[in-house]
Amino acid sequence: MRAWVEVNTENLKFNINQLRKMANNREILGVVKANAYGLGAVEVSKILKDAGVHFFGVANFEEALELRNAKIEEKILVLGASFEEDYIEAQKQKDIHLSVSSFETLEFIKNNNLSVPFQLKVDTGMTRLGFNLNEIKQAIAFCKNNNLNLKGIFSHLSDAAPITDSSYSFTLEQINKFKDACLDCNLEYIHISNSAGMTNFSEYIVGNLARAGLGMYGFSGDKKDPRLQNVFTIKTKIIHIKKASKDSFVSYGRHYKLKANETYAILPMGYADGMKKYLSKGGYVLVNNIKCEIIGNICMDMTMIKIPSEFVNSIKIGDEVTVINRDIIDSLNIPELCTWDIMTSLGRRVKRIFV
């Protein structure tokens, strides 16, 4: 096996229970969009179900159908926008909630006599999807006056991690705007808190539902949360070891030069497998718990690492390599670093193993 990611099932369940406590025992919606952040949507959803999660969030209607086709029958919320044909297709499914961000969509639902369940999204500061704050009361009234199947209202925090004085104030402003937007709305589901909303703003959670995404895997933003545990570890094995016979440039672009007699190893995974090219800028891996620097540009199928001179005899072909876990991510000082980017970039050649 050339490259794989190990998913720790018990740690995932632990993190869900911890997040539930942070949310003051509110119902948790498990966000499994983008193939559960690269780890496997169907498998992760089954684990979350065992941990008491009965509502899932996805990015689009196709992702919702993937869960349904895998016999996952819990409620699903499509967090992103949907096309008109998705609303019609959703009529054939049970408990797939679509999100609505415009009066045009509400008119479409009304004019086509659709009974599909949906939730209104309100823009409190993300400036992406959602009704404006001065529209949301009118949108709720429209739904109720026309007996539409409105199930909930939600918004999204845009800057809840990491916390600075500015982001703290802005997030509280978003939360207060959402409070005003859903005042006396009397809906089944009301939610704004994402993972960072739970880990960093637990005392300010609004509504009866909280959405767990990256927090399920032990993070608050790009930093690990000490209250949570590591869930995924990306691994490979050394496939080749070589000593430079003279001063030599490594990989494309000639950005790194090995000195004569320095020893390096080849890993059989590259950016097609999820090894982001920016990890060449100060990234490292662990071989037998020995820190080995990534050298040269990461290639599509291969990555080069330098073996420290004092450990040349301690590392051999076939040795297991820890490429990424949350401790490694947490320790890196790379401006482009993004945990979501690393996880969702895992290629299909990387085998998912649940332990």
Long-range contacts (C-beta under 8 A, 24 or more apart in sequence): 1-237, 1-351, 2-236, 2-237, 2-239, 2-268, 2-269, 2-349, 3-234, 3-235, 3-236, 3-268, 3-269, 3-273, 3-323, 3-349, 3-350, 3-351, 4-234, 4-235, 4-236, 4-350, 4-351, 4-352, 4-353, 5-38, 5-39, 5-232, 5-233, 5-234, 5-235, 5-346, 5-350, 5-351, 5-352, 5-353, 6-232, 6-233, 6-235, 6-353, 6-354, 6-355, 7-39, 7-40, 7-43, 7-44, 7-231, 7-232, 7-352, 7-353, 7-354, 7-355, 8-229, 8-230, 8-231, 8-232, 8-233, 8-355, 9-47, 9-354, 9-355, 11-218, 11-229, 11-230, 11-231, 12-44, 12-47, 12-48, 12-51, 12-216, 12-217, 12-231, 13-47, 13-50, 13-51, 14-228, 14-229, 15-215, 15-216, 15-217, 15-218, 15-228, 15-229, 15-231, 16-48, 16-51, 16-52, 16-53, 16-212, 16-216, 17-51, 18-227, 18-228, 19-195, 19-198, 19-199, 19-210, 19-212, 19-215, 19-216, 19-228, 20-52, 22-198, 22-199, 22-202, 22-227, 23-193, 23-198, 23-202, 23-205, 23-210, 24-202, 24-205, 26-205, 26-207, 26-208, 26-209, 26-210, 27-54, 27-55, 27-208, 27-209, 27-210, 28-52, 28-53, 28-55, 28-209, 28-210, 28-211, 28-212, 29-53, 29-55, 29-56, 29-57, 29-77, 29-191, 29-209, 29-210, 29-211, 29-212, 30-55, 30-56, 30-57, 30-212, 30-216, 31-56, 31-57, 31-58, 31-79, 31-194, 31-211, 31-212, 31-213, 31-216, 32-56, 32-57, 32-58, 32-63, 32-67, 33-57, 33-58, 33-59, 33-63, 33-79, 33-213, 34-59, 34-344, 35-344, 37-213, 37-214, 37-217, 37-340, 37-343, 37-344, 38-274, 38-343, 38-344, 38-345, 38-346, 39-217, 39-231, 39-232, 39-343, 39-346, 39-352, 40-352, 40-354, 41-66, 41-67, 42-66, 42-67, 42-70, 42-72, 43-352, 43-354, 45-70, 45-72, 45-74, 46-72, 47-354, 48-216, 49-74, 53-212, 55-209, 57-211, 57-213, 60-86, 61-86, 61-89, 61-90, 61-96, 61-98, 64-93, 64-96, 65-93, 68-93, 68-96, 77-119, 80-129, 81-129, 84-108, 87-112, 87-114, 87-116, 88-112, 88-114, 90-116, 91-115, 91-116, 97-151, 97-152, 97-189, 99-129, 99-154, 100-139, 101-129, 101-130, 101-131, 102-131, 103-135, 103-139, 103-142, 106-139, 106-142, 106-143, 106-148, 109-148, 110-146, 110-148, 114-149, 115-149, 116-149, 117-149, 117-151, 118-148, 118-149, 118-150, 118-151, 119-150, 119-151, 119-152, 119-153, 119-154, 119-189, 120-150, 120-152, 120-153, 120-154, 121-153, 121-154, 121-155, 121-156, 122-153, 122-154, 122-155, 122-178, 122-181, 122-182, 123-155, 124-155, 124-156, 124-174, 124-175, 124-177, 124-178, 124-181, 124-192, 125-158, 125-170, 125-173, 125-174, 125-177, 126-155, 126-156, 126-157, 126-158, 127-158, 128-156, 130-155, 130-156, 133-177, 133-180, 133-181, 136-181, 137-181, 140-185, 140-187, 150-187, 151-187, 151-188, 151-189, 152-187, 152-188, 152-189, 152-190, 152-191, 152-209, 153-181, 153-182, 153-185, 153-187, 153-189, 153-190, 154-189, 154-190, 154-191, 154-192, 154-207, 154-209, 155-181, 155-192, 156-192, 156-194, 157-192, 157-193, 157-194, 157-196, 157-197, 157-201, 160-194, 160-196, 160-197, 160-200, 160-201, 161-195, 161-196, 161-199, 161-200, 161-220, 161-221, 161-223, 162-220, 162-221, 162-222, 162-223, 163-200, 171-197, 171-200, 171-201, 172-201, 172-204, 175-201, 175-204, 175-206, 178-206, 179-206, 182-206, 182-207, 195-219, 195-220, 196-220, 196-221, 199-225, 199-227, 199-228, 214-339, 214-340, 217-326, 217-339, 217-343, 218-326, 219-326, 219-329, 219-339, 221-339, 222-329, 222-330, 222-337, 222-338, 222-339, 223-330, 224-326, 224-327, 224-329, 224-330, 230-325, 230-326, 230-327, 231-326, 232-324, 232-325, 232-326, 232-343, 233-322, 233-324, 233-325, 234-274, 234-322, 234-323, 234-324, 234-325, 234-346, 234-350, 235-320, 235-321, 235-322, 235-323, 236-267, 236-268, 236-269, 236-320, 236-321, 236-323, 237-267, 237-268, 237-318, 237-319, 237-320, 237-321, 238-265, 238-266, 238-267, 238-287, 238-315, 238-316, 238-317, 238-318, 238-319, 238-321, 239-266, 239-267, 239-268, 239-317, 240-265, 240-266, 240-317, 241-265, 241-266, 241-307, 241-315, 241-316, 241-317, 242-266, 249-296, 250-295, 250-296, 250-304, 251-295, 251-296, 251-297, 251-298, 251-299, 251-304, 252-296, 252-297, 252-299, 253-296, 253-297, 255-280, 255-296, 255-297, 256-280, 256-295, 256-296, 256-297, 258-295, 258-306, 262-306, 262-309, 263-306, 263-307, 263-309, 263-312, 264-295, 264-304, 264-305, 264-306, 264-307, 265-292, 265-304, 265-305, 265-307, 265-315, 266-302, 266-303, 266-304, 267-302, 267-303, 267-304, 267-305, 267-321, 267-323, 268-301, 268-302, 269-301, 269-302, 269-303, 269-323, 269-349, 269-350, 270-298, 270-299, 270-300, 270-301, 270-302, 270-303, 271-298, 271-299, 271-300, 271-345, 272-300, 272-301, 272-347, 272-349, 273-301, 273-346, 273-347, 273-349, 273-350, 274-342, 274-345, 274-346, 274-347, 274-350, 275-303, 275-323, 276-336, 276-341, 276-342, 276-345, 278-334, 278-336, 278-337, 279-332, 279-334, 281-334, 281-336, 282-332, 282-333, 282-334, 283-332, 283-334, 284-328, 285-321, 285-322, 285-323, 285-328, 286-321, 286-322, 286-328, 287-315, 287-319, 287-320, 287-321, 287-322, 288-314, 288-315, 288-319, 290-314, 290-315
